[in-house]
């Protein structure tokens, strides 16, 4: 399954809608997303894409941008 950037942005907008996910690359560093948002993203990724994000991959680098999250989800989906 190929998870597109648009799929990821749509998921993120369900969690926090007033963010420009196409441009922002500091979602964690600038506090745009907090720990509750991260938990919601992990849960939504499992629900929507059937991808489990292990604790070791919950890092700022993987969640700072929609592109980074998309890359993570696709890598994890390919590993299954």
C-alpha positions in Angstrom: 0.0 0.0 0.0 1.4 3.4 -1.0 0.4 6.1 1.5 0.4 9.5 -0.2 1.3 12.8 1.3 -2.3 13.9 0.7 -3.5 10.9 2.7 -1.2 11.9 5.6 -2.2 15.6 5.4 -5.9 14.6 5.5 -5.3 12.5 8.6 -3.3 15.3 10.3 -6.1 17.9 9.5 -8.5 15.6 11.4 -6.3 16.0 14.4 -5.3 19.6 14.2 -6.9 21.5 11.3 -5.5 25.0 11.5 -1.9 24.1 10.4 -0.3 24.4 7.0 1.0 20.9 6.8 2.4 21.3 3.3 4.8 24.0 4.4 5.5 23.5 8.1 8.6 21.4 8.8 8.9 22.2 12.6 5.6 20.7 13.9 7.3 19.3 17.0 10.2 21.8 17.4 7.8 24.7 17.4 5.2 23.0 19.6 2.5 23.0 16.8 1.8 19.4 17.8 1.9 18.3 21.4 2.1 14.8 23.0 -1.6 14.3 22.8 -1.5 15.1 19.1 1.2 12.5 18.7 -0.8 9.9 20.5 -3.8 10.8 18.2 -1.6 10.5 15.1 -0.2 7.1 16.2 -3.8 5.9 16.8 -5.1 7.3 13.5 -2.2 5.8 11.5 -3.2 2.4 12.9 -6.9 2.9 12.2 -6.5 4.5 8.7 -3.5 2.8 7.3 -3.1 -0.3 9.5 0.4 0.8 10.3 1.7 0.5 13.9 4.3 3.1 14.9 6.7 1.6 17.4 7.8 3.7 20.4 11.4 3.8 19.0 10.1 5.7 15.9 8.2 8.3 17.9 10.9 11.0 17.5 10.7 14.7 16.5 12.4 13.9 13.2 9.6 11.6 12.2 6.8 14.0 13.2 8.2 17.4 12.3 6.6 17.5 8.9 3.9 15.7 6.9 6.6 14.5 4.5 8.6 12.9 7.3 5.6 11.2 8.7 4.6 10.0 5.3 8.0 8.5 4.8 7.9 6.8 8.2 4.4 5.3 7.5 5.5 4.0 4.1 8.7 2.5 5.5 6.7 0.8 8.3 4.0 -0.4 5.8 6.7 -1.9 3.6 8.3 -3.7 6.6 5.0 -5.6 7.3 
